[in-house]
Amino acid sequence: MTPHRFFACSLAIFFCSPIQASAYEGSFKPAWWCRSRHFQTICGGLFRPKPDVPVTHERLNTPDGDFVDVDWLEGAPGSPYVVILHGFGSTTQAAYVVTLLDETRKAGWRAVAVNARGAIELNRLIELNDAGDTRDLDWLVRQLIQTKKAERIYLVGFSVGGNRVLKWLGEKGAAIPDEVKQAVAVSAPYDLAKTARNLDKGFNKRVYTRSLLKTLRAQALAKDRQFPGVIDKEKVLKAKTFNVYDREVSAPLNGYADEREYWAKSSSMNYLQTIHVPTLLIHAANDPFLPKEDLPIAAIEKSEYLKLLLTPDGGHLGFVSGKIPFKQDRWLERQILDFFRRPSAAQ
């Protein structure tokens, strides 16, 4: 979103009242100048400062003939590895990824930030933007154990990256590698059908969906040039909702019968009960993509491994706090690393 579009929306957003904090846990306090779901979501992307973090970029060839682009952060020998997955339509250059890398660097730990296939450069295979694809995470974790001799691995997923982390943990169940100690999912879209529904109406559709689909349509059209005829270009060009985009792109390119099968099989909410790793779920009750009333709270509460940190404010991947807009308090990053430092029953 461009700054002028942000300010054009500001007056309407300003009068949206935040949810009262008394009913929820957590210490998050939104910045006085950034309250309400939309301000938090938009400012989180626009105003989060990006530090200069020394990383090494590498392209890794995957066993199925494709590739993934990753950013390595060096740290103290024997220190933990933090594996970071970004959100939908983004890359490892997203500000929330870079700030977490910076905090990881300060802790003396190592990290690898993983770009989804096609995020940096069009990938080789036909698959594209599958929110439930966990192959690269599974392969990369095994590589860390086998080639890097990692003994402690922590996972962090933002938005769709969080969905992938949770789905993979659930898929592995009790067979999860011992080296994977803990995980965090931030603003995860546990239910992709409800997330698509929320994004396809009102302010969300006019701002977030419009912006995201601009990027995703370009990727889909590039994929059609690579594999002629895999999509209906006319329908994709006219797609203004995730319902249509997932029907015309996400489902056929990733081997699903339709968007409903894609949502059902890719949603992490169906895998929560089989997670066997202590996992922190950070979510804002006013997340415009998936608000509190759409969260699988009953399933979360049944698990001894899942802890929900539900804040009243924060938006989607926002969690903007601090007195000065361009000098934010890193509340989110501290929550993540403090959770990893905390002893758990699994360690």
N, C-alpha and C positions, 0 to 999 in steps of 0.2 A: 504494500500500500504506500502511495506517495504521501509526503507531508501535507500537501494541500487537500487531499482526500480525507486525511485524518482530521484536520482542523474543520473541514466542512461538516463532519459528523459530530464534532465535539459538543455542540450545544445540546443535541438530542441525547447524547450519552450522559452528560453531566448530571442530569436530573434523575438518573436511574439509582435508586437507593441501594446500598450494599446490604447484605443479610447481616443481622445482628450476630456478633461473635459468641455470645454466651452459650449457644447450643452446640458449639463445636470445640474440638481440641486443637492444639497447635498454638504457636506463639507468633504467627505471621500477622504483621500490622501493615496494611497497605499505605503507601505514601499519601500524604494529605492532598497532594495534587493529582493523584491517580486512583480514584475510587470508582467502583462499578466494573461489571464484567467486561465491557467493551474497552474502556480505558486501559484496564490491566492487560488485556489481550493485545491491543494495538501498541501500547507503549512498551510492552515487553520486547517487541520486535524492533521498534523504532529507536528507543532510548537506552537500551542496555549497552553499555560501553564494551567494545571488543578489545581486550588487551593483546599485545603482541606475544604470542606463545610459540616457542621454538619447537616445531614438529617436523618430522620427516615424512614426505608423501611417498607412497608406494602403491603400485598396481599389482595385485595378486591374482594369478590365474587360478580359477576354481576347478575342481575335479570334473565338472560337467561341461567344460569348454568355454566358460564365460570368464568374467573377471570382476573384481571389486576394488575400488580405490579406498585406501585407508591412510590415516594420519597417525604416526607413531610418536609418542611422547616418552622420552627417556627418563629414568629415575634411578634411585639407589638400587644396586644389585640385591636381589632377593626381596625387593618390595612388591606389594600387590600390583596386579594389572587391573585397571578399570576399563571395561569395554563399554563404549558409548554408541548408541544408535539414535540418530536424529529423527525428526518428524517428517510427515508427508509433504512432498513438494519442496523439501529443503535439502541442505547438504551439511557436511561437517563444519562449514564456515558459519553456520547459524550462531548468533551471539550466545545463546544459552549453552551450546556445546563448547565454545571457546572459553567462556568464563569457568565452566566446570573443569576444563583442561588446565586452566590457570591455577585453580585451587588445588587440583591434583598435583601439579608441579610444585606448589608451595609445600605440600605434604611430603614431598620427596618420593612419591609413588610414580609408577609407570602407567601408561594408558594407550589405548588404540581406539580411535574414533572411526567408525565404519560408514562409508557412503552406501546408500542403497543402490542396487544395480540401475544404471541409467541416470543417476542423479548428476554426475559430473560429465559423463560422455555416454552416448548411446551404447548400450551393452550388446553383446553378440547374439544372444538367444532371443526368442520371441517374447519371453515373459517380461512383464513390465508392471511396476507399481502394485505388487500383490501385498496387501497389508498383513497377510497371514503367512508370508513366506519366511521360514526360519532356517532354510538350508545354509545360508552364509554364516549365520550366527553359530550354528552347530559346528560347521567346519572350522571356523576361526577359533572357537574355544578349544577344539581338539588340537589345532596347530599351536596354540599358546602352551598347551600342556606338553605336547610332543617335542616341539622344536625350541621353544623358549624356556622350557622346564618351569613353567609357572606353577607355584604352589598355592597361591591365593588369587582368585579371580572374582571380581565384583562386576555386576552388570547394571547398566543404567540405560533406560529407554525413555525417550521423550515422545509423547503423543503416539503416533503409529509405531514408532520405535519401541515404546512401552508395550504396545499390544503384541509386538513380535517377541519381546523378552518374556512376557507372561505366557504366551502360547508355547514357546519353546520349553520353558520350565515345566509347564503342565504336560507337554508331550513326553519329556524325559521322565517325569515322575520320580519315583524312588531310585531310578537308575541314573540320576544326575551325577556327573563326575564329582568326586570328593573335593576337587580343587575349586569348584564354584561354591563360594561361601555365602554370599548374600546378593540381593538385587533390589533395585529401586525402579518404579515406573511412575513417571510424572505425566499427569493429564492424559492418561491412556483412554482411548475410545473402546472400552470393553465390549460394547454392543455396536457393531458397525451399522446395522440397520437403523437403530435409533439415532446414531450420529449423522447418517446421511439425511434422515428425516429432519433433524434439527438444522442442518446446514442448508437445506433446500427451502427455507422459508424466511420471510421478513428481512430484518437487518443482516442476519447471517448470510442469506443468499446474495444480497446486494453488495456486501463487502467481502467477506471471507471466501465464499464459494466462487464469486466472480474472479477474485485474485488467484486462488488456487487453480481453477480450471484453465486460466490463461496459460499457466506453466504446463499443466498436464496435457492440454490439447496439443501444444507444440511437441511434446514428447511422443504423443500417440501418432501424430502425423509423420514424424521422423521415423517411427517404427514401421509405418505403412510404406514409406519409401524403401525401407530396408527389406520388408517382407510384403510386397505388393498384394493388396486385396485382403489383408488380415482384418481390416476394420472397414466400416462404411464411413468414408470420409465426410460425406454430406451431413450425416447424423452427428458425427463427432464435432464438426464445425458449429453445428447448431446447439450442441449440448450446453445447457445453462444450469443443470442440476447434477448432483452426484448420482441420483437415481438413474439418469440417462447415461452419464459417463461410465458408471460401473456396469451398466447393461451392455454398452457398446464397446468398451475398452477393457476394463478390469476383468470381467468374466471371460470373454472369449480368448484374450491373450494369455490368460493364466489357467485355462482348462476347465472353467466352471460352466455349467449349463446356462445360468443366468445370474443376475445380480443378487437374487435371493439366496441361491446356493453359495455364492461367493461370500456374502455377509455371514451366513450361518456357519460356514466351515472356517472362516478366518477370524472370527471374533474370539478374543481371549477369555470372555466370560465363561465359555464352555470348557475351559481348562483349569480354572482356578482351584477346583477341589483336589487336583492331583499334583499341585505344587508342593515340593518337599524342601524348599530352601527359604530361610527367613527373608521376607520381601516386604519392603515399605511401599505403600501406595499413596502418593502425594496428589491430592486433587482439590480443586476449589469447588465449593458448593454452587457457585454461580458461573461455572464453566459454560460458555455459550454453546460449545460443541456437544457436551454431555453433562448436563447439570445434575445436582444431587438426586432428584427424583428418578433419574434414569440409571443410576449406578446399581450394580449387583450387590448391594450391601448385605443381603441375607447370605449369599454365597461367601462373601468375604468374612463375615462374622463366624461362619462355621469352620473356617480353617485356622489351625493353630500356627500356621506359618505366615499368614498375611496380617499386616497391620495397616489400617487406613488412617492416614493423617489428612483429615478433611478440614479445610480452612473455609471461613465464610466468604472471603473475597480472594481474588487472585486471577480470575479469568482462565483462559487457556494458555498455558505456558507463559503466564505473565509473572505473578508473584513479585511485583514491583514494590519495593520499599525504600525508605530513605528520604531525607529532607531535600536533596538536590537532584533534579531530573537526570543529569549526566554523571552523577556520582552515587550510584545506587548501592544499597546494602545487599550483600549476597546471601540473603536468607536461604534461598533454595539450595545453593551450593553447599552451605554449611549443614543443612538438614541431611543431605545425601552423604557427605563424608563423615559426619558424626554418627550416622547409622552404621556405616561400615566400620567405624572404630569401636563401636559398642559390642561387647562380647555377646555371642548368641549360643543357644543350645546346640546348634549344629557345628560349632567350632571346637 
